[in-house]
Amino acid sequence: MRMTWNIPNTLTILRILAIPLILVLFYLPIKHSGEYSGIIFALAGFTDWFDGYLARKLGQTSRFGEFLDPVADKLMVAVILILLVEHYGNVWITLSAMIIIGREITISALREWMAGVGESGKVAVSYLGKVKTTVQMFALFFLLYEVPLIGVPTAKLGLVLLLIAAILTLWSMLSYLKAAFTEEST
């Protein structure tokens, strides 16, 4: 299989390259490092939506892009969650990170297995998964940004959204597992 270079895939690769930039900015001993890293994260999150939109709009979908896009998402989320666990040292952030990362590993393995047995359609991305991802991305942005934004305590809001994302994560994982094994057990 040949790697396809197009605008959507380039945006996905840029999202992966943003990960070390976010980390460096976050840990730099400069004023506003959290805000800068949060903004870069938000821009990277926007490219996640935009690359998919462009791929469909420009007819530039590719097997490489279908592989790389979720990898970029999972890398970014896992790295940022680990950064936040270390930064905050909060049991709720740690528990949420364990749930979210554990779910991603479980569902990735489930999708691979289901594709191997010809049943990949049973574990396609669901609406609940998209809602979970949206809540999760806002949570991570607010936790990175950390300082109040227009009077809103972003770190507290981020924590609440991360807990909601963890609950949605469990719910979506159970939905995927149920869909995968409903006919399997009959």
MORA-V256172 format. One line per field, one symbol per residue. phi: phi as a letter, one per 30 degrees, with the letter a starting at -180 (. if undefined). psi: psi as a letter, one per 40 degrees, with the letter a starting at -180 (. if undefined). A space follows every 10 residues. Layout:
phi: ???
psi: ???
//
This chain:
phi: .cdccbdedd dddddddded ddddedcddb didddddddd dddddddddd ddddeddcic dadddddded dedddddddd ddedddddhc dddddddddd dddddddddd ddddddcibd ddbdecdddd dedddddded eddddidebh iddddddedd dddddddddd dddddddddd cedddd
psi: hhhhhidddd dddddddddd ddddddehgi hedddddddd dddddddddd dddddddeff iidddddddd dddddddddd ddddddddfh dddddddddd dddddddddd ddddddeffd ddfihidddd dddddddddd ddddddiihf ehgddddddd dddddddddd dddddddddd eddde.
//
